[in-house]
Amino acid sequence: MGTRGDLLTLVEGAPGRLRTLQAALATWTHRALVAEVNRRLVADAGGDDDIATAAPVPPTLLPGVPGAVAPSGPRPGAEARHDPAHPNVADDEPAESLATAYVIVALPDRWRVVGRGHLAVSDGRRSWAGTSTLVTERDSAHAAIFDAGAIGACLYPGGLLRRLDFSAPVVEDIEGRPCWYVEGGPRRRDPHRPAPPDRPDRLDLRIQRELVGVEHRIWFDAAAGIVLRHEGFVDGEPCSTTSLTDLVFDQPVHDDEFRPPPGAVVRSRHELLRDHLAAMGIDPDTVDLDDPAQVREALRQGG
């Protein structure tokens, strides 16, 4: 069994010498509890919500975003409800959601995420997101592995662990892969060791947005340091789970995996936004499509 220092060194260096990964990715979330965790996260970051700064893409044209695959339905036993303790959950919205996808990654920066009715892919310079017949092409600003969603956080989890106080690692096993299992919570002030920055940087925020929780249970691959399973809690209640299964490490992956589907119509994000605004009766020439605030306001007025 390793020490906390050994684990931190391993995770800070993740994904180590890993070259390729193929896996099934499943994420479960309790919507209201995740919203509460994110509210606390933004408050701790001084109100700096990096997600809120992104310009919206009309969901009717582009369902989901890279990594946010179409949900396959609530966890068995979940049902729509109104919870007075969590007023952000609508009466007709399921309290829980479950999303599944298949992911292929060729490090450092090529990836593909395929879910039900949705895909996202990057060749490291550009990314595409949409369906098997229509994808939106985006530039290099949306081509990094963290734009692939949860898989990016699983591969580079250092920003999460260094902000936690965590237990001594225990050796466990996931699908024949030795893992180091730890439990962690918010890091306490200690004058005898360096403290993390008071405000997490934007990359740390994105990791915490994907591996959601105030308290955590985490299974790290003992060789690569990546997250194979994460369970998040808030005030003792489970709020999220992320898991990688059907694991294939370091097998060759063909370059064609990191291109849009053959025959798919490829359109730019600006083209889709222009069409959507025009359909809403808004002259797209009056909107700066590179200004997130103007786009949000135009969509709000059109709605």
C-alpha positions as CSV (number, residue, x, y, z in Angstrom):
1,M,0.0,0.0,0.0
2,G,1.3,3.4,-1.0
3,T,1.3,6.6,1.0
4,R,-0.7,9.8,0.5
5,G,2.4,11.4,-1.0
6,D,2.9,8.5,-3.4
7,L,-0.7,8.8,-4.6
8,L,-0.5,12.6,-5.0
9,T,2.6,12.2,-7.1
10,L,0.9,9.5,-9.3
11,V,-2.2,11.6,-9.8
12,E,-0.4,14.8,-10.5
13,G,1.5,12.9,-13.2
14,A,-1.7,11.3,-14.7
15,P,-2.2,9.9,-17.3
16,G,1.5,9.0,-17.1
17,R,2.7,6.9,-20.0
18,L,-0.8,6.0,-21.2
19,R,-1.1,6.3,-25.0
20,T,-4.6,5.3,-25.8
21,L,-7.8,4.4,-23.9
22,Q,-11.1,2.9,-25.0
23,A,-13.9,2.6,-22.4
24,A,-17.5,2.8,-21.6
25,L,-18.3,6.0,-19.6
26,A,-21.3,6.2,-17.4
27,T,-22.4,9.2,-15.3
28,W,-25.2,9.5,-12.9
29,T,-26.3,12.8,-11.3
30,H,-28.9,14.0,-8.8
31,R,-29.8,17.3,-10.5
32,A,-30.7,19.4,-7.4
33,L,-27.8,18.2,-5.3
34,V,-25.3,18.8,-8.2
35,A,-26.8,22.3,-8.5
36,E,-26.1,22.8,-4.8
37,V,-22.5,21.6,-5.1
38,N,-22.0,23.9,-8.1
39,R,-23.5,26.8,-6.2
40,R,-21.0,26.3,-3.4
41,L,-18.2,25.9,-5.9
42,V,-18.9,29.2,-7.6
43,A,-19.3,30.9,-4.3
44,D,-15.9,29.6,-3.2
45,A,-14.4,30.8,-6.5
46,G,-15.6,34.3,-5.8
47,G,-18.5,34.1,-8.3
48,D,-16.3,33.2,-11.2
49,D,-18.4,30.7,-13.1
50,D,-16.5,29.7,-16.2
51,I,-19.4,27.6,-17.6
52,A,-21.7,30.6,-17.6
53,T,-19.3,32.5,-19.9
54,A,-19.8,30.1,-22.8
55,A,-22.0,31.2,-25.6
56,P,-25.1,29.0,-25.8
57,V,-25.8,26.8,-28.8
58,P,-29.5,26.2,-29.6
59,P,-30.2,22.7,-28.2
60,T,-32.8,22.1,-31.0
61,L,-29.9,22.3,-33.4
62,L,-27.1,20.7,-31.4
63,P,-28.3,18.4,-28.6
64,G,-25.7,18.4,-25.9
65,V,-22.1,19.5,-25.8
66,P,-18.9,17.5,-26.1
67,G,-19.0,14.9,-23.3
68,A,-22.6,15.7,-22.3
69,V,-24.2,12.8,-24.0
70,A,-27.9,12.2,-24.4
71,P,-29.3,10.8,-21.2
72,S,-30.6,7.3,-21.4
73,G,-33.1,7.9,-18.6
74,P,-33.2,8.2,-14.9
75,R,-31.6,5.6,-12.6
76,P,-33.9,2.7,-12.0
77,G,-36.4,3.7,-9.3
78,A,-36.0,7.4,-10.0
79,E,-39.1,9.4,-10.8
80,A,-40.1,13.0,-11.5
81,R,-41.0,14.9,-8.4
82,H,-41.1,18.2,-6.7
83,D,-38.8,18.5,-3.7
84,P,-39.5,21.6,-1.6
85,A,-35.9,21.3,-0.2
86,H,-34.5,21.6,-3.8
87,P,-36.8,24.1,-5.6
88,N,-34.5,24.1,-8.7
89,V,-36.0,20.7,-9.7
90,A,-39.0,21.2,-11.9
91,D,-42.2,19.2,-11.3
92,D,-41.9,17.5,-14.7
93,E,-38.1,17.0,-14.6
94,P,-36.6,13.7,-13.4
95,A,-34.7,14.2,-10.2
96,E,-31.9,12.0,-11.4
97,S,-30.3,11.4,-14.8
98,L,-28.1,8.7,-16.2
99,A,-25.9,9.2,-19.3
100,T,-23.8,6.6,-21.1
101,A,-21.2,6.9,-23.8
102,Y,-18.3,5.1,-25.5
103,V,-15.0,7.0,-25.4
104,I,-11.8,6.6,-27.4
105,V,-8.8,8.8,-26.6
106,A,-5.4,9.0,-28.2
107,L,-3.3,11.2,-25.9
108,P,-2.6,14.0,-25.6
109,D,-5.4,15.6,-27.5
110,R,-7.5,13.4,-29.8
111,W,-10.8,12.0,-28.6
112,R,-14.2,10.7,-29.5
113,V,-17.3,10.5,-27.3
114,V,-20.4,8.6,-28.7
115,G,-23.7,8.5,-26.8
116,R,-27.3,7.8,-27.8
117,G,-28.1,10.1,-30.6
118,H,-25.0,12.3,-30.1
119,L,-21.3,12.3,-30.8
120,A,-18.4,14.7,-30.2
121,V,-14.9,14.2,-31.7
122,S,-11.6,16.1,-32.0
123,D,-8.5,15.7,-34.1
124,G,-6.6,17.9,-31.7
125,R,-7.0,21.0,-33.9
126,R,-10.7,21.2,-34.5
127,S,-13.8,19.5,-32.9
128,W,-17.1,18.5,-34.2
129,A,-20.3,17.8,-32.2
130,G,-23.8,16.7,-33.3
131,T,-25.3,13.5,-34.8
132,S,-24.3,10.9,-37.3
133,T,-25.8,13.1,-40.1
134,L,-25.1,16.7,-38.9
135,V,-22.2,18.1,-36.9
136,T,-21.1,21.5,-35.9
137,E,-17.4,22.3,-36.5
138,R,-15.6,24.4,-33.9
139,D,-12.1,25.8,-33.8
140,S,-9.1,24.9,-31.7
141,A,-10.6,26.7,-28.7
142,H,-12.9,23.7,-28.2
143,A,-10.6,20.9,-29.2
144,A,-8.8,20.2,-25.9
145,I,-9.5,17.0,-24.0
146,F,-11.3,18.9,-21.3
147,D,-13.9,19.9,-24.0
148,A,-14.7,16.1,-24.1
149,G,-16.4,16.4,-20.7
150,A,-16.0,13.9,-17.9
151,I,-13.3,11.8,-19.7
152,G,-11.0,14.8,-19.5
153,A,-11.4,15.1,-15.8
154,C,-10.8,11.4,-15.4
155,L,-7.6,11.5,-17.3
156,Y,-6.2,14.6,-15.6
157,P,-7.6,14.6,-12.0
158,G,-4.7,16.3,-10.2
159,G,-6.7,19.5,-9.8
160,L,-9.3,17.7,-7.7
161,L,-7.0,15.7,-5.4
162,R,-4.7,18.5,-4.5
163,R,-7.7,20.4,-3.1
164,L,-8.8,17.6,-0.8
165,D,-7.8,16.0,2.5
166,F,-7.9,12.3,1.7
167,S,-7.4,9.0,3.5
168,A,-4.5,6.7,3.1
169,P,-4.9,4.8,-0.2
170,V,-6.1,1.2,-0.1
171,V,-5.5,-1.3,-2.9
172,E,-8.6,-2.4,-4.6
173,D,-9.5,-3.8,-8.1
174,I,-11.7,-2.6,-11.0
175,E,-12.0,-5.1,-13.9
176,G,-8.6,-6.6,-13.2
177,R,-6.9,-3.2,-12.9
178,P,-5.2,-2.5,-9.5
179,C,-6.5,0.7,-8.0
180,W,-5.8,3.0,-5.1
181,Y,-9.1,3.8,-3.4
182,V,-9.3,7.0,-1.2
183,E,-12.0,9.0,0.5
184,G,-11.6,12.8,0.6
185,G,-13.2,16.0,1.7
186,P,-12.5,19.8,1.7
187,R,-8.9,20.5,2.6
188,R,-8.4,22.0,6.1
189,R,-6.0,24.8,6.7
190,D,-2.7,23.5,8.0
191,P,0.2,26.0,8.8
192,H,2.7,23.2,8.3
193,R,2.0,22.5,4.6
194,P,1.4,24.7,1.5
195,A,-2.3,25.5,1.0
196,P,-3.9,25.4,-2.4
197,P,-4.9,28.7,-3.9
198,D,-7.9,30.3,-2.3
199,R,-9.6,30.4,-5.6
200,P,-9.3,27.4,-7.9
201,D,-8.0,28.1,-11.4
202,R,-10.4,27.6,-14.4
203,L,-9.0,24.1,-15.1
204,D,-9.6,23.0,-11.5
205,L,-13.1,24.4,-11.7
206,R,-13.8,22.3,-14.9
207,I,-12.5,19.1,-13.2
208,Q,-14.7,19.8,-10.2
209,R,-17.7,20.5,-12.5
210,E,-17.3,17.0,-13.9
211,L,-16.4,15.0,-10.8
212,V,-19.0,16.7,-8.6
213,G,-19.1,16.5,-4.9
214,V,-18.1,18.1,-1.6
215,E,-17.1,14.7,-0.2
216,H,-15.6,12.1,-2.6
217,R,-14.8,8.4,-3.0
218,I,-12.3,7.9,-5.8
219,W,-10.6,4.8,-7.4
220,F,-7.4,5.7,-9.2
221,D,-5.7,3.4,-11.6
222,A,-2.5,2.3,-9.8
223,A,-0.4,2.5,-13.0
224,A,-1.7,5.6,-14.8
225,G,-3.2,7.6,-12.0
226,I,-6.5,8.2,-13.9
227,V,-9.9,8.0,-12.3
228,L,-11.7,4.7,-13.0
229,R,-14.6,5.5,-10.6
230,H,-15.7,8.6,-8.7
231,E,-18.6,9.0,-6.3
232,G,-19.5,12.4,-5.1
233,F,-21.6,13.4,-2.0
234,V,-22.9,16.6,-0.4
235,D,-23.9,16.6,3.3
236,G,-23.7,12.8,3.2
237,E,-26.1,12.4,0.3
238,P,-24.9,10.9,-3.0
239,C,-25.0,13.5,-5.8
240,S,-23.0,12.0,-8.7
241,T,-21.2,8.9,-10.0
242,T,-18.7,8.6,-12.9
243,S,-17.3,5.3,-13.9
244,L,-15.1,3.8,-16.7
245,T,-15.6,0.2,-17.6
246,D,-14.9,-2.2,-20.5
247,L,-11.3,-0.8,-20.3
248,V,-8.8,-1.2,-23.2
249,F,-5.4,0.4,-22.6
250,D,-2.8,1.2,-25.2
251,Q,-4.2,-0.6,-28.2
252,P,-3.8,1.0,-31.6
253,V,-6.6,3.4,-32.7
254,H,-7.1,4.3,-36.4
255,D,-7.0,8.0,-37.3
256,D,-10.5,7.8,-38.8
257,E,-11.9,7.6,-35.3
258,F,-11.1,11.3,-34.8
259,R,-13.0,12.6,-37.8
260,P,-16.7,13.5,-38.4
261,P,-18.8,10.5,-39.5
262,P,-18.6,9.7,-43.2
263,G,-21.3,11.5,-45.1
264,A,-22.3,13.8,-42.2
265,V,-23.1,17.4,-43.1
266,V,-20.5,19.7,-41.5
267,R,-21.6,23.2,-40.6
268,S,-20.0,25.9,-38.6
269,R,-21.4,27.1,-35.3
270,H,-22.0,30.5,-36.8
271,E,-24.1,29.1,-39.6
272,L,-26.3,27.2,-37.2
273,L,-26.7,30.3,-34.9
274,R,-27.6,32.5,-37.9
275,D,-30.2,30.0,-39.1
276,H,-31.7,29.7,-35.6
277,L,-31.8,33.4,-35.0
278,A,-33.4,34.0,-38.4
279,A,-36.1,31.3,-37.7
280,M,-36.9,33.2,-34.5
281,G,-37.4,36.4,-36.5
282,I,-34.1,38.0,-35.4
283,D,-31.8,39.5,-38.0
284,P,-28.5,37.7,-37.4
285,D,-26.5,40.6,-38.8
286,T,-27.6,42.7,-35.8
287,V,-25.9,40.2,-33.4
288,D,-22.2,39.7,-32.8
289,L,-22.1,35.9,-32.8
290,D,-18.7,35.9,-31.0
291,D,-20.2,37.8,-28.1
292,P,-21.8,35.4,-25.6
293,A,-23.8,38.1,-23.9
294,Q,-25.3,39.4,-27.2
295,V,-26.1,35.8,-28.3
296,R,-27.8,35.0,-25.0
297,E,-29.8,38.3,-25.1
298,A,-30.9,37.6,-28.7
299,L,-32.1,34.1,-27.9
300,R,-33.9,35.4,-24.8
301,Q,-35.7,38.0,-26.8
302,G,-36.6,35.5,-29.5
303,G,-37.8,33.0,-26.9
